[in-house]
Amino acid sequence: MMRIAKFDKGFAVLIIVSHILFYYALHCNHKPLIDALHYLIYISLVVGIFLKNTTLLCMCLSLLIVIQIMWKLFGDCVLNRVSHIEHGHSQLIENCVFVLTVLYLLKLCS
């Protein structure tokens, strides 16, 4: 059985709990919670670079790639359709996410 580092396990639990809260917030249309979880996505992806588990790293990388594809397809962050964060998508954010994607790729390839 594969052992998972405490940090990785904590990260996974945080993501699961945040998703449960996100579904609740969507169901109840709780805008402040949706906005907070919107920020948590980016924070978790930045913190996720310190993960050791390859599966979790690949999941984070996949999310980064999907987010960037959706930005190109829709011209904006799809979460902005349910969130009221007006600064959730910009050229600066796109550049930071691209650099983060490269960092994940480098980490996975090393």
C-alpha positions in Angstrom: 0.0 0.0 0.0 1.3 3.4 -0.9 2.1 5.8 1.9 1.0 9.3 1.5 2.8 12.3 3.1 0.8 14.2 5.8 1.0 17.4 3.7 -0.5 15.5 0.7 -3.2 14.0 2.8 -4.1 17.3 4.4 -4.2 18.9 0.9 -6.5 16.1 -0.4 -8.8 16.6 2.6 -8.9 20.4 2.1 -9.8 19.9 -1.6 -12.6 17.4 -0.7 -14.1 19.6 2.0 -13.9 22.7 -0.2 -15.7 20.9 -3.0 -18.5 19.8 -0.7 -18.7 23.5 0.5 -18.7 24.6 -3.1 -21.6 22.3 -4.1 -23.5 23.6 -1.0 -22.8 27.2 -1.9 -23.9 26.7 -5.5 -27.1 24.9 -4.3 -27.9 27.7 -1.9 -26.6 30.5 -4.1 -24.3 31.6 -1.3 -22.2 34.2 -3.1 -19.7 35.1 -0.3 -18.8 31.4 0.1 -18.5 30.9 -3.7 -16.2 33.9 -3.8 -14.0 32.6 -1.0 -13.8 29.2 -2.6 -12.9 30.8 -5.9 -9.8 32.3 -4.2 -9.1 29.0 -2.5 -8.8 27.3 -5.9 -5.8 29.5 -6.8 -4.3 29.3 -3.4 -4.5 25.5 -3.4 -2.9 25.3 -6.9 0.0 27.4 -5.7 0.4 25.4 -2.5 0.0 22.2 -4.5 3.4 22.6 -6.1 4.9 21.4 -2.8 3.0 18.0 -3.1 5.0 14.8 -3.3 2.2 12.5 -4.6 2.4 12.2 -8.3 -1.3 11.6 -8.7 -2.2 14.7 -6.8 0.4 16.7 -8.8 -1.2 15.4 -12.0 -4.6 16.3 -10.9 -3.5 19.9 -10.1 -1.7 20.1 -13.4 -4.9 18.8 -15.2 -7.0 21.5 -13.5 -4.6 24.2 -14.5 -4.7 23.0 -18.1 -8.5 22.8 -18.1 -8.8 26.3 -16.6 -6.6 27.7 -19.3 -8.5 26.0 -22.0 -11.8 27.3 -20.6 -10.4 30.8 -20.5 -9.6 30.6 -24.2 -13.0 29.0 -25.1 -15.2 31.3 -23.0 -13.0 34.4 -22.8 -13.4 34.5 -19.0 -13.3 32.4 -15.9 -16.5 30.3 -15.8 -16.7 30.7 -12.1 -17.2 34.4 -12.7 -20.7 33.5 -13.9 -21.7 32.4 -10.4 -19.1 34.5 -8.5 -18.9 38.3 -8.3 -15.1 38.5 -8.4 -14.4 41.0 -11.1 -10.6 40.6 -11.0 -10.6 36.8 -11.3 -9.3 36.8 -14.9 -6.6 39.0 -16.3 -3.4 38.9 -18.3 -1.4 38.8 -15.1 -3.4 35.9 -13.8 -3.0 34.1 -17.1 0.7 34.6 -17.0 1.0 33.4 -13.4 -1.1 30.3 -14.2 1.1 29.5 -17.2 4.2 29.8 -15.1 2.6 27.6 -12.5 1.8 25.0 -15.2 5.4 25.0 -16.3 6.5 24.5 -12.7 4.2 21.5 -12.3 5.5 20.0 -15.5 9.1 20.5 -14.4 8.3 18.9 -11.0 6.6 15.9 -12.6 9.4 15.4 -15.1 12.2 15.6 -12.5 
